[in-house]
Amino acid sequence: MSENGSSAAAAADERPGAIDAVPVRHLGRWVAVAVIALCVAMLVQFMLTNDAFHWSFVWKAMVQTPVINGLIGGTLLGTAGSMVIGVLFGVIVAVMRLSENPVLSWTAWAYTWFFRAIPRLVLLTIMGALGVLYPHGMRIAVPFDRQLQDLLGMHGTWTFATLDANQVFTGILGGIIGLGLSEAAYMAEIARAGILSVDPGQNEAAAALGMSDSLAMRRIVLPQAMRVIVPPTGNETIAMVKDTSLLIGIPVSNELFFQLSSIGSRTYQTFPVLVAAVIWYLIICSVLMVVQSRLERYFGRGFGSRAPSTKDHGGRANPIGLAGMDH
C-alpha cells in the first residue's frame, strides 16, 4: 500500500462515528404555550358569552353611513393630509436644522421646540379658537402697511388676500393644518437622524462630481436615508390615525370616533360602540403595518443581513456575489 493510502486509512480510523444526538427538551416553552392558549381561550369565552359586548349591535354600528363617512372624510383624510404636510415640511425643517446658517438652524430648532412641547389636543383647541383673533378676516399684506401709508402719505391697498379664519382654522381643514404642523416637528427629527446616518463621504463624492448641495440631497443623501426614515415614519402614521380622534377639540363632527360616540349616546349602547371603534382602528392600523413592512423591505435593499447569493438569476455561478444588483 502506498504512503498516501496508508495516511488516508489512518485518518479514516481517527474520525469519530455517527453521533446519536438527543434533542434538548424545552419544557418551559411548552408550559408557556399552554398558559397562553389557556388565557386566549378564557378571553374568547368571555368576549362571546358576555352580553355587554352586544356583538350584533357592534357590527350594525360599524357600517352606519355616518360612521363610514367619518372614517373616510375624517380619519383617513385627516391622516393622509396631516402626514403629507408633516413629511414635506418636516424634511424642510430638518435641512434647515442642519444648515450652517445660524438663523435657519435656530429657527428650525425653535419650531421643533414649540410644537413638540404643545399637546395636540391643546393645539387643536387653540386652532379652533383662532377666529377670535381675526374678527374681520385674516389679511395677508405688507407688515404695518397702514402705518407706512400714513407715514408716506400714500393711499391704496397693500393687501394681497383676505381669508375667513373661521373657515381656515375650523373643520377638517383646520384639523389637518394643526396635526400637520405638529407632525412636522417630529418628522424633522426623524429626517435629521436619517440624513445624519448617511456617510459624509457621500456628500464629498457628489461635490466632486459637480453636484450642488440641493441636488446631492435629493439624489444621493435622502434615498439612502430612507431606510432609517421609513420605520419611524410608519409608526408616526399609525399614531396619526389614532390622533385623529383628537379632532373633537376643533371640533370636527365628521370623524370616526365622534360618530360612533354619538350613536352610543343616542342608543345608550356606550360599550358596544367603543368596541366598534377599536375594531375599525385595528383594521386600519393592520393595513398600514403591512404597507410599512413592504416599504421597509424596498428601501432596505442592499442593507439586509442575508449574504448575497453565489448564483445569478439564470443559475450560473456568480463569483463576485452580486446577485441582487440591477442592470
C-alpha positions in Angstrom: 0.0 0.0 0.0 1.3 3.4 -0.9 2.2 6.0 1.7 -0.8 8.2 0.7 -3.2 5.2 1.0 -1.9 4.5 4.5 -2.3 8.1 5.6 -5.9 8.2 4.3 -6.8 4.9 6.1 -5.3 6.2 9.3 -7.2 9.4 9.0 -10.4 7.5 8.4 -9.8 5.4 11.5 -9.4 8.5 13.6 -12.7 10.1 12.5 -15.5 9.8 15.1 -18.5 7.7 14.3 -22.1 8.9 13.9 -23.3 11.0 16.8 -26.6 9.9 18.2 -27.7 13.4 19.3 -30.7 13.7 21.6 -32.7 16.9 21.1 -32.9 19.2 24.0 -36.4 19.2 25.6 -37.6 22.7 26.2 -40.2 22.1 28.9 -40.5 25.8 29.7 -41.7 26.5 26.1 -44.5 24.0 26.3 -45.6 25.4 29.6 -45.6 28.9 28.2 -47.6 27.7 25.2 -50.2 26.0 27.4 -50.6 29.1 29.6 -51.0 31.4 26.6 -53.5 29.0 25.0 -55.5 28.9 28.2 -55.5 32.7 28.5 -56.7 33.1 24.9 -59.4 30.5 25.4 -60.6 32.3 28.5 -60.6 35.7 26.7 -62.6 34.3 23.7 -65.1 32.7 26.0 -65.5 36.0 27.9 -66.0 38.0 24.8 -68.5 35.6 23.2 -70.6 34.9 26.3 -70.7 38.4 28.0 -73.9 40.2 26.9 -72.3 43.6 27.5 -70.4 43.3 24.1 -73.7 43.0 22.2 -71.9 41.9 19.0 -74.9 42.3 16.7 -75.1 46.0 17.6 -71.3 46.3 17.2 -71.5 45.1 13.5 -74.5 47.3 12.9 -72.9 50.4 14.3 -69.7 49.8 12.3 -71.4 50.1 8.9 -73.7 53.0 9.6 -73.5 55.7 6.9 -72.3 58.5 9.3 -69.6 56.2 10.6 -68.4 55.3 7.1 -68.4 59.0 6.2 -66.5 59.8 9.3 -64.0 57.0 8.6 -63.3 58.3 5.0 -63.8 62.0 5.4 -62.4 62.4 8.9 -60.0 59.7 10.0 -58.4 58.6 6.6 -58.5 62.1 5.0 -57.2 63.7 8.2 -54.4 61.2 8.5 -53.3 61.5 4.8 -53.4 65.3 4.8 -51.6 65.7 8.1 -48.9 63.2 7.1 -48.3 64.9 3.7 -47.8 68.3 5.5 -45.8 66.7 8.2 -43.4 64.8 6.0 -42.8 67.6 3.4 -42.5 70.4 6.0 -40.5 68.1 8.3 -37.9 67.4 5.7 -37.6 71.2 5.1 -37.2 71.9 8.8 -34.6 69.1 9.1 -32.5 70.5 6.3 -32.8 74.0 7.9 -31.7 72.5 11.3 -28.6 71.0 9.6 -27.8 74.2 7.8 -24.6 76.1 8.6 -26.7 79.3 8.6 -27.4 80.1 12.3 -30.6 81.9 11.5 -32.1 78.9 9.7 -30.7 76.5 12.2 -32.1 78.3 15.3 -35.5 78.9 13.5 -35.8 75.2 12.9 -34.9 74.4 16.5 -37.4 76.9 17.8 -40.1 75.4 15.6 -39.5 71.8 16.8 -39.2 73.0 20.4 -42.6 74.7 20.3 -44.7 72.1 18.5 -43.2 69.2 20.4 -44.0 70.8 23.7 -47.7 71.5 23.0 -50.1 68.6 23.4 -52.1 68.0 20.2 -55.5 68.3 21.9 -54.5 71.7 23.3 -53.1 72.8 19.9 -56.3 71.7 18.1 -58.4 73.5 20.6 -56.4 76.7 20.0 -56.7 76.2 16.3 -60.5 76.1 16.6 -60.5 79.4 18.6 -58.2 81.4 16.2 -61.1 83.0 14.6 -61.3 85.3 17.7 -58.0 86.9 16.6 -59.4 87.8 13.2 -62.9 89.0 13.6 -62.8 90.9 10.3 -60.8 88.2 8.3 -57.2 87.3 8.2 -55.3 89.7 5.9 -52.2 88.7 4.0 -50.5 92.0 3.4 -47.3 94.0 3.8 -46.5 94.3 7.5 -47.5 97.6 9.0 -49.0 98.6 5.7 -51.5 101.1 7.1 -48.9 102.8 9.3 -46.5 103.0 6.3 -49.2 104.5 4.1 -49.9 107.2 6.8 -46.2 107.9 7.2 -45.6 108.2 3.5 -48.8 109.9 2.7 -49.8 107.2 0.2 -53.2 105.7 -0.4 -54.3 102.4 -1.8 -54.2 98.8 -0.6 -51.2 96.6 0.0 -53.3 93.6 0.9 -52.7 90.5 -1.2 -55.6 88.4 0.1 -58.2 88.2 2.9 -59.2 84.8 4.3 -62.0 83.9 6.6 -60.3 82.5 9.7 -63.4 80.6 10.8 -63.2 78.6 7.6 -59.5 78.1 7.5 -58.9 77.1 11.1 -62.1 75.1 11.8 -63.4 71.8 10.4 -61.3 69.1 8.8 -59.0 71.7 7.1 -58.1 73.2 10.4 -57.5 69.8 11.9 -55.2 68.8 9.0 -53.2 72.1 9.4 -52.9 71.7 13.2 -52.0 68.0 13.1 -49.7 68.5 10.1 -47.7 71.4 11.8 -47.4 69.3 15.0 -46.3 66.2 13.0 -43.7 68.2 11.1 -41.8 68.9 14.3 -41.5 65.1 14.9 -40.7 64.3 11.3 -38.0 66.9 11.3 -36.1 65.0 14.0 -36.7 61.7 12.2 -35.5 63.1 8.9 -32.5 64.7 10.6 -31.5 61.4 12.1 -31.8 59.7 8.7 -29.7 62.4 7.0 -27.0 62.2 9.7 -26.9 58.4 9.2 -25.5 58.8 5.7 -21.8 58.7 5.4 -20.4 62.3 4.9 -18.2 60.9 2.2 -21.4 60.6 0.0 -21.7 64.4 0.0 -18.0 64.8 -0.8 -18.3 62.4 -3.7 -21.3 64.2 -5.0 -19.5 67.5 -4.8 -16.5 66.0 -6.6 -18.9 65.1 -9.4 -20.1 68.7 -9.6 -23.5 68.3 -7.9 -25.0 71.1 -6.0 -25.9 70.7 -2.3 -29.6 70.5 -3.1 -29.1 68.0 -6.0 -26.9 65.8 -3.8 -29.6 65.9 -1.0 -32.3 64.8 -3.4 -30.4 62.3 -5.4 -27.8 60.9 -3.0 -28.5 61.6 0.7 -32.3 61.3 1.0 -32.6 58.0 -0.9 -30.0 56.4 1.4 -31.6 58.0 4.5 -35.0 56.5 3.7 -34.1 53.1 5.2 -33.7 54.9 8.5 -36.6 57.3 8.0 -39.3 54.8 6.9 -39.7 52.7 10.1 -40.4 55.7 12.5 -42.5 57.4 9.8 -44.7 54.3 9.6 -45.1 54.5 13.4 -46.0 58.2 13.2 -48.6 57.4 10.5 -50.2 54.8 12.7 -50.1 57.2 15.6 -51.7 59.8 13.4 -54.6 57.5 12.7 -55.3 57.4 16.4 -54.7 61.1 16.9 -57.5 62.0 14.5 -59.8 61.2 17.4 -58.5 64.5 18.9 -60.2 66.5 16.2 -63.1 66.8 18.6 -61.0 69.7 20.1 -61.7 71.9 17.0 -64.4 70.4 16.8 -64.8 68.1 13.8 -68.0 66.1 13.8 -67.3 64.1 10.6 -64.9 61.8 12.3 -65.0 58.1 13.1 -64.8 58.1 16.9 -67.1 61.2 17.1 -69.8 59.5 15.0 -69.6 56.2 17.0 -69.8 58.1 20.3 -72.9 59.9 19.0 -74.5 56.6 18.2 -73.7 55.3 21.7 -75.2 58.5 23.3 -78.4 58.2 21.3 -78.9 54.4 21.9 -77.3 54.1 25.4 -75.0 51.4 23.9 -71.8 53.0 25.1 -69.6 50.0 25.4 -70.5 48.3 22.0 -69.7 51.5 20.1 -66.3 51.6 21.8 -65.7 48.0 20.7 -66.7 49.1 17.1 -64.2 51.9 17.2 -61.4 49.5 18.4 -62.2 47.1 15.6 -62.0 49.9 13.0 -58.7 51.2 14.3 -57.3 47.7 14.4 -58.2 47.2 10.7 -56.7 50.5 9.6 -53.5 50.1 11.6 -53.1 46.5 10.4 -53.2 47.6 6.8 -50.7 50.4 7.5 -48.4 47.9 9.2 -48.4 45.7 6.1 -47.6 48.8 3.9 -44.8 49.8 6.3 -43.3 46.3 6.1 -43.3 46.4 2.3 -41.7 49.9 2.3 -39.0 48.9 4.8 -38.2 45.9 2.6 -38.0 48.1 -0.5 -35.8 50.8 0.9 -33.7 48.3 2.9 -32.4 46.6 -0.2 -28.7 46.1 0.0 -28.6 46.6 3.7 -30.1 43.3 4.8 -28.4 40.6 7.0 -28.6 37.9 4.3 -25.4 37.1 2.5 -25.5 37.6 -1.3 -26.3 34.5 -3.3 -23.5 32.8 -5.2 -25.7 32.4 -8.3 -27.2 35.0 -10.5 -30.8 34.9 -11.7 -30.0 32.5 -14.5 -28.5 29.9 -12.2 -24.9 30.5 -13.3 -22.1 30.9 -10.8 -21.5 34.5 -9.8 -18.0 34.6 -8.3 -18.4 38.2 -7.0 -21.7 37.6 -5.3 -23.7 40.5 -6.9 -26.9 38.5 -7.4 -29.2 41.3 -6.4 -27.7 44.0 -8.5 -29.9 45.8 -11.0 -28.5 46.0 -14.5 
